[in-house]
Amino acid sequence: MDKLYKLIDEIRVYGENNSVPIMSRDTITTIQRIIKDNNIKSILEVGTAIGYSTICFASTGIDKIESIERDKERYDIAVSNVEKSGLNNISLNLMDVFDFNTDSKYDLIIIDAAKSQNRRIFEKFMNNLNENGIIIIDNLSFHGFVGKSNEIKSRNLRQMVRKIEKFIEYLKNNDEFDTEFIEVGDTLGVCKKKNL
């Protein structure tokens, strides 16, 4: 296990040094706690990057984590990292998330990909949740810009932030999920499926 923790630390340092967007340690710890508290056994992760979060979540003793990454260079690094981890409950997919179709059901779906696509990804996979399933979305404060879109000079950034703000409103008003926003890392949205 020490070897695995050492690897996880090496991947984190590599990510930080090479400007790879990886989850903060607080965010990882929070999600690991959610996994344990809710007896999560299966995870779909949208956005593998270099496999840092994938390996952290797989190491909690879940049955399987299926992860999707569209960037070939990051995917290749993730494959290498997963091989080094020795974990056999990880399945990596190199493809665009909208080309990934599955009938599988998951206890937890983690969305950590293109922020402008949060709602489309959420709606694409929400029916792949098991009963009492959870969807987690990372980076909902988007580096502190969310809630300040009127002050942003850059048109592209302003449009992106407005999309996230609209998505947050969508989550708050979604009758199928109870959503809690956790101020950890760059803010997590934790959406628990209601049993209607």
Buried (B, 14 or more C-beta within 10 A) or exposed (E): EEEBEEBBEEBBEBBEEEEBBBBEBBBBBBBBEBBEEBEBBBBBBBBBBBBBBBBBBBBBEBEBBBBBBBBEEBBBBBBEBBEBBEBEBBBBBBEEBEEBEEEEEBBBBBBBBBBBBBBEBBEBBBEBBBEEBBBBBBBBBBEEBBEEBEEBEEEEBBEBBBBBBEBBEBBEEBEEBEBEBBEBBBBBBBBBBEEE
